[in-house]
Amino acid sequence: MLTDIHPKLPMRNPALTKAYYIEKLGFTELGDYGNYLMVRKEKVEIHFFEFKGLDPKENYGQIYIRTDAIDELYRELLNSNVAIHPNGPIGDKPWGQREFSLLDPDNNLLTFGQNQ
């Protein structure tokens, strides 16, 4: 019955969010409705809703994205000068995942992981 999941994250500035995900992370735009944005990269689709009053210091939005090429993705992002979360450099975790994390312009935490 269930086929997909498309997380929805808050954004303060749609243009800034769109630029970050498209120019920095390599997503493509699926739809831009001003206060609602949809982006996609390969099989991952993320939706964003405008939340002008969002305080990034109080934003706990987060998603976990699985990959089958974690080291390659990490290198690509570093080569594109994407900031990695200070507490989230690539590493092997006790729960059997190799992971790294980053924060988008609104402090949404994106964690990328691959089975070890």
Backbone hydrogen bonds, N-H to C=O, Kabsch-Sander energy under -0.5 kcal/mol:
donor,donor_aa,acceptor,acceptor_aa,energy
9,L,47,H,-2.5
11,M,49,F,-2.0
17,T,13,N,-2.5
18,K,14,P,-2.7
19,A,15,A,-2.3
20,Y,16,L,-2.3
21,Y,17,T,-2.5
22,I,18,K,-2.3
23,E,19,A,-2.4
24,K,19,A,-0.8
24,K,20,Y,-1.4
25,L,20,Y,-1.6
26,G,22,I,-0.6
27,F,21,Y,-2.9
28,T,40,R,-3.1
30,L,38,M,-3.2
31,G,38,M,-1.6
33,Y,36,Y,-3.4
35,N,33,Y,-2.1
37,L,48,F,-2.2
38,M,31,G,-2.8
39,V,46,I,-2.6
40,R,28,T,-2.3
41,K,44,V,-2.6
44,V,41,K,-2.5
45,E,43,K,-0.5
46,I,39,V,-2.2
47,H,7,P,-3.0
48,F,37,L,-2.8
49,F,9,L,-2.1
50,E,35,N,-2.6
51,F,11,M,-3.5
54,L,51,F,-2.0
58,E,55,D,-2.6
59,N,56,P,-1.2
60,Y,58,E,-0.6
63,I,109,L,-2.3
65,I,63,I,-0.5
65,I,111,T,-3.4
66,R,64,Y,-0.5
67,T,113,G,-2.4
73,L,69,A,-2.5
74,Y,70,I,-2.5
75,R,71,D,-2.3
76,E,72,E,-2.5
77,L,73,L,-2.4
78,L,74,Y,-2.4
79,N,75,R,-2.8
80,S,76,E,-1.2
81,N,78,L,-1.8
82,V,77,L,-2.7
85,H,101,S,-2.7
88,G,85,H,-2.5
91,G,99,E,-1.8
93,K,97,Q,-3.5
96,G,93,K,-1.7
98,R,114,Q,-2.8
99,E,91,G,-2.7
99,E,97,Q,-0.5
100,F,112,F,-1.7
101,S,88,G,-2.3
102,L,110,L,-2.2
104,D,108,N,-2.1
107,N,104,D,-2.3
109,L,61,G,-2.8
110,L,102,L,-3.0
110,L,108,N,-0.5
111,T,63,I,-2.4
111,T,109,L,-0.6
112,F,100,F,-3.0
113,G,65,I,-2.3
114,Q,98,R,-1.9
116,Q,96,G,-2.3
